[in-house]
């Protein structure tokens, strides 16, 4: 590999990425099909997935501008999944704005989501012909796993008993594999060795699992002023998070009866339920158990990242700090 000479500015990289996403032409007619795509892509977000692809590429090569389209394709695919997830969840808001199915209608959102997936493939076609078959195969595998994870998550809603192992595998598929693919894609396009590409993927998957466990924790234990949304939303919705799964596994006697009673209630005071279930979590030490599991995945991920042998040590430190900041976030 050639020694790189240019170091990243994350702000510049994000600005180039955002400019590329907003300038991309998805289609014009019929406008009802294409306007929802421009709309959801204009709502912003952290752009973590394409950012990770560009940063992984920049560990080995300078010219990240050459892969802006493939990196942006990952973000288009991600937003396609969000558009369809919002329909399934009947969610009224996305990033503080009306969801596509609310602003237009469900049928339009389904069809616009479908064409978003097609456009993601169009953007991946910017990959050189020697790497395209491998990249598409990896993308297809990832896309299927994301859908499998979403179906498992929906299945869990109807199941009384879900194991922590099954839950971890679900969030691996639904959330983590796309982070892994983003890093894997960047390494692949930068001519990293297969061993390095695999380490990048494994790093992303483990960090992604840790991120979801962190989200589970923040939903219950975040500082309300910093969190930006209702604390305890998962408890109110009986969502099978790692915390609830472990509580159902460990609760006995009066604790078990109280927990099952709250899960069965159809009418309840939201604050009272959050307070009562959180108290059960506290009695069972669920916060510490979840933190331990979360840190286990973060540690595995950072070990894989630090085992990389990259030519640009400065860009490596930037990627490491970015990830550490995400790990330590409070909202």
C-alpha positions in Angstrom: 0.0 0.0 0.0 1.2 3.5 -0.7 1.9 5.9 2.2 -0.9 8.5 2.4 0.1 12.1 2.8 -3.2 13.9 3.5 -5.0 13.8 6.8 -8.7 14.0 7.3 -10.8 16.9 8.4 -14.0 15.2 9.6 -15.9 18.5 9.1 -14.6 18.8 5.5 -15.4 15.1 4.8 -18.9 15.5 6.1 -19.4 18.7 4.1 -18.3 17.0 0.9 -20.5 14.0 1.6 -23.6 16.1 2.4 -23.0 18.2 -0.7 -22.8 15.0 -2.8 -26.0 13.6 -1.3 -28.0 16.8 -1.8 -26.8 17.3 -5.3 -27.6 13.8 -6.4 -30.5 13.6 -8.8 -32.8 10.7 -7.9 -35.4 11.4 -10.6 -38.1 13.9 -11.6 -41.3 12.4 -12.9 -43.7 11.4 -11.5 -42.8 13.9 -8.8 -44.9 12.0 -6.2 -42.4 9.2 -6.5 -39.2 11.2 -6.3 -40.1 14.1 -4.0 -40.3 11.8 -0.9 -36.8 10.6 -1.6 -35.4 14.1 -1.7 -37.4 14.9 1.4 -36.1 12.1 3.6 -32.6 12.6 2.3 -32.8 16.3 3.2 -33.7 15.6 6.9 -30.1 15.1 7.8 -28.9 12.7 10.4 -25.4 12.0 11.6 -24.4 10.3 8.3 -22.4 7.8 10.4 -22.5 4.9 7.9 -21.1 6.8 4.8 -18.7 8.6 7.1 -17.3 5.3 8.3 -16.9 4.1 4.7 -14.9 7.2 3.8 -12.8 7.1 6.9 -12.0 3.4 6.4 -10.9 4.2 2.9 -8.8 7.1 4.1 -6.8 4.8 6.4 -5.2 3.5 3.2 -5.7 6.1 0.4 -6.1 9.9 0.1 -8.6 10.4 -2.6 -11.9 9.7 -0.7 -13.7 11.9 -3.2 -13.5 9.0 -5.6 -15.9 6.9 -3.5 -18.5 9.5 -2.5 -21.1 7.8 -4.6 -20.7 4.3 -3.2 -20.5 5.7 0.3 -23.7 7.8 -0.3 -25.4 4.6 -1.6 -25.1 3.2 1.9 -26.9 6.2 3.3 -29.6 6.0 0.6 -30.1 2.3 1.5 -30.2 3.2 5.2 -32.9 5.8 4.6 -34.9 3.4 2.5 -35.1 1.0 5.5 -36.1 4.0 7.7 -38.9 4.9 5.3 -40.3 1.4 5.4 -39.7 1.0 9.1 -41.7 4.1 9.8 -44.7 2.7 7.9 -44.4 -0.6 9.9 -44.2 1.3 13.2 -46.8 3.9 12.2 -44.3 6.5 13.3 -45.5 10.1 12.9 -42.0 11.8 13.1 -38.5 11.2 11.7 -35.8 13.5 12.9 -38.4 15.9 14.2 -40.3 16.2 10.9 -43.3 14.3 9.5 -42.5 10.9 8.2 -43.0 10.2 4.5 -46.2 8.2 4.9 -47.7 11.0 7.1 -46.7 13.7 4.7 -47.8 11.8 1.6 -49.4 8.4 2.2 -48.4 4.8 3.0 -48.6 3.6 -0.7 -46.4 6.4 -1.9 -43.9 5.7 0.9 -43.7 2.1 0.0 -43.1 2.8 -3.7 -40.6 5.6 -3.0 -38.8 3.3 -0.7 -38.6 0.7 -3.4 -37.1 3.1 -5.9 -34.6 4.3 -3.3 -33.2 0.7 -3.2 -32.9 0.8 -6.9 -31.1 4.2 -6.7 -28.7 2.8 -4.1 -27.7 0.1 -6.6 -27.2 2.8 -9.3 -24.8 4.6 -7.0 -22.9 1.4 -6.2 -22.2 1.1 -10.0 -19.6 3.8 -9.6 -17.4 1.1 -8.1 -14.6 -0.1 -10.5 -15.4 -3.2 -12.5 -12.8 -5.3 -10.7 -14.3 -4.7 -7.3 -18.0 -4.4 -8.2 -19.0 -8.1 -8.0 -17.5 -8.5 -4.5 -19.0 -5.2 -3.3 -22.5 -6.1 -4.6 -22.3 -9.6 -3.1 -21.4 -8.1 0.3 -24.1 -5.5 0.0 -26.7 -8.0 -0.9 -25.8 -10.2 2.0 -26.0 -7.1 4.3 -29.3 -5.9 2.9 -30.9 -9.3 3.4 -29.6 -9.5 7.0 -31.1 -6.0 7.8 -34.5 -7.3 6.6 -34.1 -10.5 8.6 -33.3 -8.5 11.7 -36.4 -6.3 11.2 -38.6 -9.4 10.9 -37.1 -11.0 14.0 -37.7 -7.7 15.9 -41.4 -7.8 14.8 -41.6 -11.5 15.7 -40.4 -10.7 19.2 -43.4 -8.4 19.7 -45.6 -11.5 19.7 -43.4 -13.8 21.7 -43.5 -14.1 25.5 -40.0 -15.4 25.8 -37.0 -14.0 24.0 -33.4 -15.0 25.0 -30.6 -12.5 25.3 -28.7 -14.5 22.7 -31.6 -14.1 20.2 -31.9 -10.4 21.0 -28.2 -9.8 20.4 -28.3 -11.6 17.1 -31.4 -9.6 16.1 -29.6 -6.3 16.7 -26.5 -7.6 15.0 -28.6 -8.1 11.9 -31.0 -5.1 12.1 -28.4 -2.5 13.1 -24.8 -3.6 13.3 -24.1 -5.4 10.0 -24.7 -2.1 8.0 -22.1 -0.4 10.1 -19.8 -3.3 9.5 -20.5 -3.2 5.8 -19.8 0.5 5.6 -16.3 0.0 7.0 -15.8 -3.1 5.0 -16.7 -1.2 1.8 -14.2 1.5 2.5 -11.4 -1.0 3.1 -12.3 -3.0 0.0 -12.3 0.0 -2.3 -9.0 1.2 -0.8 -7.3 -2.1 -1.7 -6.8 -3.2 1.9 -5.9 -6.9 2.4 -8.8 -9.3 2.9 -7.7 -9.7 6.5 -7.8 -6.0 7.1 -11.2 -5.7 5.4 -12.5 -8.5 7.7 -11.2 -6.7 10.8 -12.9 -3.5 9.7 -16.2 -5.4 9.3 -15.9 -7.1 12.7 -15.1 -3.8 14.3 -18.2 -2.2 12.9 -20.5 -5.1 13.9 -19.2 -5.2 17.5 -19.4 -1.5 17.9 -22.9 -1.5 16.3 -24.1 -4.1 18.9 -22.6 -2.0 21.6 -24.4 1.1 20.3 -27.8 -0.6 20.4 -27.2 -1.8 23.9 -26.2 1.8 24.8 -29.5 3.0 23.2 -31.4 0.5 25.4 -29.7 1.9 28.5 -30.2 5.5 27.6 -33.9 5.0 27.0 -34.2 4.1 30.7 -31.3 5.9 32.4 -30.5 9.0 30.3 -30.6 12.5 31.6 -34.0 13.7 30.4 -32.6 17.2 29.6 -29.9 15.7 27.4 -31.8 12.7 25.8 -34.1 14.7 23.5 -37.0 12.3 23.7 -39.1 10.6 26.3 -37.1 8.6 28.8 -38.7 5.2 29.3 -40.3 5.0 25.9 -39.3 1.3 25.6 -40.8 0.5 29.0 -44.1 2.2 28.1 -44.2 0.2 24.8 -43.2 -3.2 26.4 -40.3 -3.2 23.9 -38.1 -6.3 24.3 -34.8 -4.7 25.0 -31.8 -6.3 26.6 -32.9 -4.8 29.9 -36.4 -6.2 29.9 -35.2 -9.6 28.6 -32.7 -9.9 31.5 -35.3 -8.6 34.0 -37.8 -11.3 32.9 -35.0 -13.9 33.2 -33.8 -12.9 36.7 -37.0 -11.7 38.4 -38.6 -14.1 41.0 -41.5 -13.9 43.4 -43.0 -10.5 44.0 -40.6 -8.9 41.5 -41.7 -11.2 38.8 -45.4 -10.8 39.6 -45.1 -7.0 39.6 -43.2 -6.9 36.3 -45.7 -9.3 34.6 -48.5 -7.1 35.9 -47.1 -4.0 34.4 -46.5 -5.8 31.1 -50.1 -7.0 31.0 -51.7 -3.6 31.8 -53.5 -1.9 28.8 -54.3 1.3 30.7 -51.8 2.9 33.0 -50.1 6.1 34.0 -46.9 6.3 31.9 -44.7 7.9 34.5 -45.8 5.4 37.1 -45.0 2.5 34.9 -41.6 3.8 34.0 -40.8 4.4 37.7 -42.0 1.0 38.8 -40.3 -1.0 36.1 -37.1 1.0 36.5 -37.2 0.2 40.2 -37.3 -3.5 39.4 -34.4 -3.1 37.1 -32.5 -1.4 39.9 -33.2 -4.2 42.3 -32.0 -6.8 39.9 -28.8 -4.9 38.9 -30.0 -4.7 35.2 -28.1 -1.5 34.5 -24.7 -3.0 35.5 -25.4 -6.2 33.6 -26.3 -4.3 30.4 -23.2 -2.0 30.8 -21.0 -5.1 31.1 -22.4 -6.6 28.0 -22.2 -3.3 26.1 -18.5 -2.8 27.1 -17.8 -6.4 26.1 -18.8 -5.6 22.5 -17.1 -2.2 22.6 -13.8 -3.8 23.8 -13.9 -6.5 21.1 -14.5 -3.9 18.5 -11.6 -1.6 19.6 -9.3 -4.6 19.8 -10.1 -5.4 16.2 -9.6 -1.8 15.2 -6.3 -1.5 17.0 -5.0 -4.6 15.3 -5.1 -3.0 11.9 -1.8 -2.2 10.2 -2.7 1.1 8.3 -0.3 3.5 6.5 -2.0 6.6 7.9 -1.7 6.7 11.6 -3.2 10.2 11.9 -6.4 9.2 10.2 -6.5 6.1 12.3 -6.5 8.2 15.4 -9.3 10.4 14.0 -11.4 7.3 13.3 -10.6 6.0 16.8 -11.6 9.3 18.5 -14.8 9.5 16.4 -15.8 6.1 17.6 -14.9 6.7 21.2 -17.0 9.9 21.1 -20.0 7.9 19.8 -19.4 5.3 22.5 -19.4 8.0 25.3 -22.4 10.0 24.1 -25.1 10.8 26.6 -28.0 11.1 24.1 
